[in-house]
């Protein structure tokens, strides 16, 4: 990480923390030198957006007409054999102040949206769904939806404080969380509604009084195929360098019954170490010196180690079958970073295989296209727009798809 990065992070952390640095001292000792997740993500989004604008670009950032629906190109338009049908149709990247949709051969899908002049937009506060995407703005607490019909701001969501939102893959529902900053601790609320604002209901909340020691906020994490919502808790209010950091706890909400199931308890105080939940909700990936794959029912854990010289691992992503885990590891040294993407079966029966090497940065695993294909984001130091790569599970067909910042998969 170069010297320019740290002052920008510090500035954004100061803004997002509401100028209450003394309050961070209330956190437990085991969390005291972790960075602010929401504030760090704000800086991440801001810096990635700046980086994409500063990088060499192809089309100029001009006003675009309403965008056509996402459509996968035919085999004739692809210069190489198409990727086998998988979980996703494509992905969205942020590049040159524009959201651009690609397939997994690097071909554009025809969906583009100009957001030049909009600051603080990145993967952390953008959600992709079947017909388009939506992004939330930290500055004014709004959510803007972009589809082929144009763009609109959801008038039933607005806050003076940061929010995060997630739209269901079919575009029918939205979940969002508020973050409120009190005198002694933050509080947070999670809501869901139909995308037109009807049937709005509060799902969960964390009050200021109960939050004095933990400083947790709520985030919608992922909609399940059956319409249930996975949502997470995350600590906030502190700053520093973080390589791989995600969630503290995870819960499952069933809109049909109104029930909430705790999958990973906040009482463990995992901090930012809960990386992901498996597709069948039976396992969790936990960051650390290697990755721990935990069976949620029995709490039995399997350690997937890093390779020599890499001290911190994260970004554990389960394959569609939940049989494999792709994860990333780095030196955790902002002045001399490097890393790898590794792959191993979740039961640890085989030694991890190196899929990708980055001698200058710590790469990130964005997810699986299908059971055999993984998407990787390079450049964690925000010195350029970064690059998005694809690699097969057996380590073959390593392909650079585009410059840019990965935003999300297209359902």
C-alpha positions in Angstrom: 0.0 0.0 0.0 1.4 3.4 -0.9 1.6 6.4 1.4 -1.4 8.1 -0.3 -3.8 5.4 0.8 -3.5 5.8 4.6 -4.5 9.5 4.8 -7.6 8.9 2.7 -8.6 5.9 4.8 -8.1 8.0 7.9 -10.2 10.8 6.6 -13.1 8.6 5.6 -13.0 6.7 8.9 -13.1 10.0 10.8 -16.2 11.1 8.8 -18.0 7.8 9.1 -17.3 7.4 12.8 -18.9 10.8 13.5 -15.8 12.3 15.1 -16.1 10.1 18.1 -12.8 8.4 18.2 -12.8 8.2 22.0 -15.7 5.9 21.9 -13.7 3.2 20.2 -12.0 2.6 23.5 -15.1 0.9 24.7 -14.5 -2.1 22.5 -13.1 -5.3 23.9 -9.4 -5.9 23.7 -9.7 -8.5 21.1 -11.4 -6.1 18.7 -9.3 -3.0 19.5 -7.0 -3.0 16.4 -9.5 -4.0 13.7 -10.7 -1.4 11.2 -14.2 0.1 11.0 -16.0 -2.2 8.6 -18.6 0.3 7.3 -16.2 3.2 7.3 -13.4 1.2 5.7 -15.9 0.0 3.1 -16.9 3.6 2.5 -13.2 4.4 1.8 -12.9 1.3 -0.2 -15.8 2.3 -2.4 -14.6 5.8 -2.7 -11.0 4.8 -3.6 -12.1 2.1 -6.1 -14.4 4.6 -7.7 -11.6 7.1 -7.9 -9.2 4.5 -9.2 -11.6 3.4 -12.0 -12.0 7.1 -13.0 -8.2 7.6 -13.1 -7.4 4.5 -15.0 -7.0 4.4 -18.8 -10.5 3.9 -20.2 -12.2 2.7 -23.4 -15.6 4.5 -23.8 -15.8 8.1 -22.5 -18.2 8.7 -19.6 -21.0 10.2 -21.6 -24.8 10.1 -20.8 -26.3 6.8 -21.8 -29.8 6.0 -23.0 -32.0 3.6 -21.1 -30.2 0.3 -21.0 -31.4 -2.9 -22.7 -32.1 -6.0 -20.6 -29.2 -8.2 -19.8 -28.8 -10.9 -22.4 -26.1 -13.5 -22.8 -24.5 -13.3 -26.3 -24.8 -16.2 -28.6 -21.8 -18.6 -29.2 -21.2 -16.9 -32.5 -20.2 -13.6 -30.8 -17.8 -15.2 -28.4 -14.2 -15.5 -29.6 -13.6 -18.7 -27.5 -15.9 -21.6 -26.6 -18.5 -20.4 -24.1 -18.2 -21.2 -20.4 -20.5 -24.1 -19.4 -23.9 -23.0 -18.1 -23.6 -22.2 -14.4 -25.1 -20.3 -11.5 -24.7 -16.8 -13.1 -25.3 -15.2 -16.5 -22.5 -12.7 -16.1 -21.1 -10.0 -13.8 -21.0 -6.2 -13.3 -17.8 -4.3 -13.1 -17.2 -0.7 -12.2 -14.9 1.0 -14.8 -14.4 4.5 -15.9 -17.3 5.8 -13.9 -19.7 3.3 -15.4 -21.3 0.0 -14.5 -20.7 -2.5 -17.3 -22.0 -6.0 -17.6 -19.8 -8.8 -19.0 -20.1 -12.5 -19.7 -17.4 -14.9 -18.5 -15.4 -14.7 -21.7 -15.0 -10.9 -21.2 -17.7 -9.9 -23.8 -20.0 -7.0 -23.0 -23.6 -7.9 -22.5 -25.1 -4.5 -23.5 -25.9 -3.3 -20.0 -24.1 -0.1 -19.1 -24.9 2.8 -16.7 -23.1 6.0 -16.4 -22.5 7.0 -12.7 -19.8 9.6 -13.3 -19.9 12.2 -10.6 -21.4 9.8 -8.1 -18.9 9.2 -5.3 -18.5 6.4 -2.8 -20.0 3.5 -5.0 -18.4 0.1 -5.0 -19.2 -3.6 -4.3 -19.9 -3.0 -0.7 -23.0 -0.8 -1.3 -24.2 -2.1 -4.7 -26.6 -5.1 -5.2 -27.1 -6.8 -8.6 -30.4 -8.5 -9.4 -32.0 -10.1 -12.5 -33.1 -6.8 -14.2 -30.4 -4.4 -13.2 -28.7 -3.1 -10.0 -29.1 -0.7 -7.1 -26.6 1.3 -5.1 -26.9 3.1 -1.8 -25.3 6.4 -1.1 -23.5 7.0 2.2 -23.9 10.7 1.8 -27.7 11.0 1.8 -28.9 7.5 2.8 -30.8 6.8 -0.5 -31.1 3.8 -2.8 -31.0 4.3 -6.6 -32.3 1.4 -8.8 -31.1 1.2 -12.4 -32.8 -1.1 -15.0 -33.5 -1.0 -18.7 -36.4 1.4 -18.0 -34.0 4.0 -16.5 -33.2 4.9 -12.9 -35.2 5.9 -9.9 -34.6 6.6 -6.2 -36.7 4.6 -3.8 -38.7 7.2 -1.9 -39.5 4.9 1.1 -35.8 4.5 2.1 -34.0 7.6 3.3 -31.7 8.3 6.2 -29.2 10.9 7.4 -26.9 8.0 8.3 -25.3 5.2 6.2 -27.5 2.4 5.0 -26.8 -0.9 3.1 -29.3 -2.7 0.9 -29.8 -6.0 -1.0 -32.5 -6.7 -3.6 -33.7 -10.3 -4.1 -32.4 -11.9 -7.3 -35.8 -11.8 -9.0 -36.2 -8.1 -8.1 -39.3 -8.5 -6.1 -38.1 -7.6 -2.6 -35.5 -5.4 -0.9 -33.8 -5.6 2.5 -31.9 -2.7 4.0 -30.3 -1.7 7.2 -30.1 1.7 9.0 -27.1 2.7 11.1 -27.7 5.3 13.8 -25.0 7.0 15.8 -25.9 7.6 19.4 -23.9 9.4 22.1 -22.5 6.2 23.6 -22.8 3.5 20.9 -24.4 2.9 17.5 -27.7 1.3 16.9 -29.0 -0.5 13.8 -32.3 -1.7 12.3 -33.0 -4.2 9.5 -36.1 -3.9 7.3 -37.6 -5.6 4.3 -40.3 -4.6 1.8 -41.6 -5.2 -1.7 -39.6 -3.2 -4.2 -42.5 -0.8 -4.6 -42.4 -0.1 -0.8 -45.4 -2.1 0.2 -45.4 -4.7 3.0 -42.5 -2.9 4.8 -41.6 -4.5 8.1 -38.8 -4.3 10.6 -36.9 -7.6 10.9 -34.4 -7.0 13.7 -32.7 -4.3 15.6 -29.7 -3.7 17.9 -30.3 -1.0 20.5 -27.7 1.6 21.7 -27.8 0.3 25.3 -27.2 -3.3 24.4 -24.4 -2.3 22.0 -22.1 -0.4 24.3 -19.5 -3.1 24.4 -19.8 -4.7 21.0 -20.7 -1.9 18.6 -22.4 -4.2 16.1 -24.5 -3.1 13.1 -26.8 -5.1 10.8 -26.2 -5.8 7.1 -28.4 -7.8 4.6 -26.0 -10.4 3.3 -27.8 -12.7 0.8 -31.2 -13.7 -0.4 -31.8 -17.5 -0.5 -33.5 -19.2 -3.4 -36.5 -20.0 -1.2 -37.0 -16.3 -0.4 -35.4 -16.3 3.1 -32.8 -13.6 4.0 -29.4 -14.2 5.4 -28.2 -11.1 7.3 -25.1 -10.4 9.3 -23.7 -8.4 12.2 -20.5 -6.4 12.0 -18.4 -4.4 14.4 -17.8 -0.8 13.8 -16.1 2.3 15.3 -12.4 1.5 14.9 -9.8 1.9 12.2 -6.6 0.4 10.8 -5.3 -1.8 8.0 -7.5 -4.8 7.1 -6.7 -7.4 4.5 -9.7 -9.8 4.7 -12.6 -8.8 6.9 -16.3 -9.6 6.8 -18.8 -10.4 9.5 -19.2 -11.2 13.2 -22.4 -13.2 13.2 -25.0 -14.5 10.8 -28.8 -15.0 11.1 -31.6 -16.3 8.8 -34.9 -14.6 8.5 -38.0 -16.3 7.1 -40.5 -13.7 5.8 -43.3 -16.3 5.7 -43.2 -17.2 9.4 -41.3 -14.2 10.8 -38.8 -16.5 12.5 -35.1 -15.7 13.0 -32.5 -18.5 13.3 -29.0 -17.8 14.6 -26.4 -19.6 12.4 -23.3 -18.0 14.0 -23.7 -16.3 17.3 -22.5 -12.8 18.1 -21.4 -14.1 21.5 -18.4 -15.7 19.8 -17.1 -12.2 19.1 -15.5 -13.3 15.8 -15.0 -9.6 14.9 -14.5 -9.4 11.2 -13.6 -13.1 10.7 -16.8 -14.7 9.4 -16.2 -14.9 5.7 -19.2 -16.7 4.3 -22.0 -19.3 4.8 -22.3 -22.3 2.5 -25.2 -22.5 0.0 -27.0 -25.2 2.0 -26.5 -23.3 5.3 -24.6 -26.2 6.9 -21.1 -24.7 7.0 -19.3 -21.4 7.7 -15.9 -20.1 6.5 -13.9 -18.3 9.2 -10.8 -16.2 8.5 -7.5 -16.3 10.3 -4.1 -18.0 9.9 -5.7 -20.2 7.3 -9.4 -20.8 6.9 -11.5 -22.8 9.3 -14.5 -24.6 7.7 -17.0 -25.1 10.5 -19.9 -27.6 10.4 -22.7 -25.5 12.0 -24.5 -28.4 13.5 -21.6 -30.2 15.2 -19.2 -27.2 15.4 -16.5 -29.5 14.1 -13.8 -27.4 12.2 -11.3 -28.3 9.5 -8.3 -26.0 9.0 -7.3 -25.1 5.4 -3.8 -23.7 5.7 -2.0 -20.9 3.8 1.2 -21.5 1.9 4.6 -20.4 3.3 5.1 -16.7 3.9 1.4 -15.8 3.9 0.0 -15.0 7.3 -3.7 -14.0 6.8 -6.4 -15.7 4.9 -10.0 -14.8 4.0 -12.6 -14.6 1.2 -13.6 -18.2 1.7 -16.2 -19.0 -1.0 -18.0 -22.3 -1.3 -18.6 -24.0 -4.7 -22.2 -24.5 -5.8 -22.1 -28.0 -4.5 -20.5 -26.9 -1.2 -17.7 -29.5 -1.8 -14.9 -27.1 -2.4 -13.7 -23.8 -0.9 -11.7 -21.2 -2.8 -9.9 -18.7 -0.5 -7.3 -16.0 -0.6 -4.2 -15.4 1.6 -1.7 -12.6 1.9 1.3 -11.3 3.8 -0.9 -8.8 5.7 1.8 -6.2 5.2 0.5 -2.9 3.7 4.1 -1.9 2.7 5.0 -5.2 1.1 1.8 -7.1 0.1 1.6 -10.3 -1.9 -0.8 -13.2 -2.0 -2.4 -16.2 -3.6 -5.8 -17.8 -4.3 -6.0 -21.4 -3.1 -8.5 -24.2 -3.4 -9.2 -27.2 -1.2 -12.0 -29.7 -0.5 -14.0 -28.5 2.5 -13.2 -31.7 4.4 -9.4 -31.0 4.1 -8.8 -34.4 2.5 -6.4 -32.8 -0.1 -3.7 -30.3 0.3 -4.6 -26.8 -0.9 -3.8 -26.1 -4.6 -2.5 -22.7 -5.7 -4.7 -21.3 -8.4 -3.4 -17.7 -8.7 -0.3 -15.8 -7.6 0.0 -12.1 -7.2 3.5 -10.8 -6.3 2.4 -7.2 -5.6 -1.0 -7.4 -3.9 -3.3 -9.7 -2.1 -6.0 -11.0 -4.5 -9.6 -11.5 -3.6 -12.1 -14.4 -4.4 -15.4 -13.0 -5.7 -17.2 -16.3 -6.1 -17.9 -19.3 -8.3 -19.5 -19.2 -11.8 -20.2 -22.9 -11.7 -18.7 -25.9 -10.0 -15.5 -25.5 -12.1 -15.0 -21.8 -12.5 -13.8 -19.1 -10.0 -13.7 -15.3 -10.4 -10.8 -13.4 -8.8 -10.3 -9.6 -8.2 -6.7 -8.3 -8.2 -5.2 -5.2 -6.7 -6.1 -4.4 -3.1 -4.0 -1.2 -2.9 -6.3 1.0 -5.0 -3.5 2.2 -7.2 -5.4 1.4 -10.4 -8.8 0.0 -11.4 -7.6 -3.5 -10.7 -8.3 -6.6 -12.9 -11.0 -9.3 -12.9 -9.8 -12.8 -13.8 -11.3 -16.3 -14.3 -9.7 -19.6 -13.5 -10.8 -23.2 -13.6 -10.8 -25.3 -10.5 -8.0 -27.4 -11.8 -5.9 -24.3 -12.3 -6.2 -24.1 -16.1 -7.7 -21.5 -18.4 -6.5 -18.5 -16.3 -8.1 -15.6 -18.2 -8.1 -11.9 -17.7 -11.7 -10.7 -18.3 -11.5 -7.0 -17.9 -10.0 -4.1 -16.0 -12.3 -2.7 -13.3 -13.7 -3.4 -9.8 -16.0 -6.4 -9.5 -19.4 -5.4 -8.3 -21.6 -8.5 -8.4 -22.8 -11.5 -10.4 -25.9 -11.3 -12.6 -28.6 -13.8 -11.7 
